[in-house]
Every structure is written in structure tokens, then in C-alpha cells.
Amino acid sequence: MAEGLVEVTSSTWDQEVLKADGLVLVDFWAVWCGPCRMIAPTIEELAREYEGRLKVCKLNTDENSDVASRYKIMGIPTLMFFKDGEKVDQIVGAIPKAQLKAKIDQLLGS
């Protein structure tokens, strides 16, 4: 896992995402997903750029299908935002970095 990224699983979900302070971005992905691989470098860059202000997590939907189904993940990549344990927004599909940064800045209130 790249620097600044936290790999979450069903067993670490509550601790890493729901009990985290501040804004958390969760990338729901799978190994076989082309768009997931396409957006992965952008997610890694954002993890470094927003270090200390945004927690960035990745959840493999194949290995943690219970969490994916709990949040009704129908398409991947799905980028879901949580703030103080509450889901506040989500984006489905690979989007440009500038668009993703605008969303993060909006959610951070900067």
C-alpha cells in the first residue's frame, strides 16, 4: 500500500472509517477493475497532498463484500466520503483529479 493510504477490511472498517475524526475518503475497488487501476495513482497523490487533513482508505470489494453490500456499492470505483463516522458524499467512476480535489476542498470547507 502506498504512503498515506490505509487498507481497510471488514474487521478494521469501524475503527479506521466510522470512528475516525474528520474527513475520510474510501476508495472501493477490485483487482480486476480497469477504471480502479486508472484512478489509483490519483488516489495515492491525493493521500500525500492532503496528509494530515484527509484520511484516505482503500477497500477491496471482492475481499470485503459485506462492507460493499452494506453501502450498496453497485459500481466501482466508488469513492465515498465520511465525516466523523457519517457518510456525506460519494462519487461513482473514475473522475479527473481536478474534479476530485474540488470535491475534497468543498468537504473540508477550504
C-alpha positions as CSV (number, residue, x, y, z in Angstrom):
1,M,0.0,0.0,0.0
2,A,1.3,3.4,-0.9
3,E,2.4,6.0,1.6
4,G,-0.5,7.8,3.2
5,L,-3.0,5.1,2.2
6,V,-4.8,2.8,4.7
7,E,-6.0,-0.6,3.5
8,V,-9.3,-1.3,5.4
9,T,-11.1,-4.6,5.8
10,S,-14.4,-5.7,7.3
11,S,-12.6,-6.2,10.6
12,T,-10.9,-2.7,10.6
13,W,-13.8,-0.8,9.0
14,D,-15.4,0.6,12.2
15,Q,-12.0,1.7,13.7
16,E,-10.5,3.1,10.6
17,V,-13.5,4.8,9.0
18,L,-16.5,5.2,11.3
19,K,-14.5,6.1,14.4
20,A,-12.0,8.4,12.6
21,D,-12.0,12.1,13.3
22,G,-12.5,14.4,10.3
23,L,-12.9,13.6,6.7
24,V,-12.2,10.1,5.3
25,L,-12.2,9.1,1.7
26,V,-12.8,5.4,1.0
27,D,-11.9,4.0,-2.4
28,F,-14.0,0.9,-3.1
29,W,-12.1,-1.1,-5.7
30,A,-11.2,-4.5,-7.1
31,V,-8.1,-6.0,-8.7
32,W,-9.9,-6.8,-12.0
33,C,-11.4,-3.3,-12.4
34,G,-9.7,-1.2,-15.1
35,P,-11.1,2.2,-14.0
36,C,-10.0,1.4,-10.5
37,R,-6.4,0.8,-11.7
38,M,-6.7,4.0,-13.7
39,I,-7.7,6.2,-10.8
40,A,-5.3,4.5,-8.2
41,P,-2.3,6.8,-8.9
42,T,-4.6,9.9,-8.4
43,I,-5.8,8.5,-5.1
44,E,-2.2,8.0,-4.0
45,E,-1.3,11.5,-5.0
46,L,-4.3,12.9,-3.0
47,A,-3.3,10.9,0.0
48,R,0.1,12.6,0.0
49,E,-1.2,16.1,-0.9
50,Y,-3.9,16.1,1.8
51,E,-1.9,14.3,4.5
52,G,-3.0,15.5,8.0
53,R,-6.3,16.9,6.6
54,L,-7.8,13.8,4.9
55,K,-7.6,10.1,5.7
56,V,-7.5,8.0,2.5
57,C,-8.5,4.4,2.7
58,K,-8.9,1.6,0.1
59,L,-11.3,-1.3,0.5
60,N,-11.2,-4.3,-1.8
61,T,-14.8,-5.1,-2.6
62,D,-14.1,-8.7,-3.5
63,E,-12.4,-9.5,-0.2
64,N,-14.8,-7.4,1.9
65,S,-18.2,-7.9,0.2
66,D,-20.1,-7.4,3.4
67,V,-19.0,-3.8,3.7
68,A,-19.6,-3.2,0.0
69,S,-23.1,-4.5,0.2
70,R,-23.8,-2.6,3.4
71,Y,-23.1,0.6,1.5
72,K,-24.9,-0.6,-1.7
73,I,-21.8,-0.4,-3.9
74,M,-23.2,-1.2,-7.4
75,G,-20.3,0.1,-9.5
76,I,-16.6,0.5,-8.9
77,P,-14.6,2.6,-8.4
78,T,-16.8,4.2,-5.8
79,L,-15.3,7.0,-3.8
80,M,-17.2,7.5,-0.6
81,F,-16.6,10.4,1.9
82,F,-17.3,10.1,5.6
83,K,-17.1,12.9,8.1
84,D,-16.9,11.9,11.8
85,G,-18.4,8.5,11.0
86,E,-21.3,9.7,8.8
87,K,-21.4,9.2,5.0
88,V,-21.5,12.7,3.5
89,D,-21.0,12.1,-0.2
90,Q,-19.9,9.7,-2.9
91,I,-18.7,9.6,-6.5
92,V,-19.0,6.6,-8.8
93,G,-16.5,6.1,-11.6
94,A,-13.1,7.4,-12.4
95,I,-13.1,11.2,-12.5
96,P,-10.3,13.7,-13.2
97,K,-8.0,14.7,-10.3
98,A,-9.1,18.4,-10.5
99,Q,-12.8,17.4,-10.0
100,L,-11.9,15.2,-7.1
101,K,-9.8,17.9,-5.5
102,A,-12.7,20.3,-5.8
103,K,-14.9,17.9,-4.0
104,I,-12.4,17.3,-1.2
105,D,-11.8,21.0,-0.8
106,Q,-15.6,21.6,-0.6
107,L,-16.0,18.9,2.0
108,L,-13.0,20.2,4.0
109,G,-14.5,23.7,3.9
110,S,-11.4,25.2,2.4
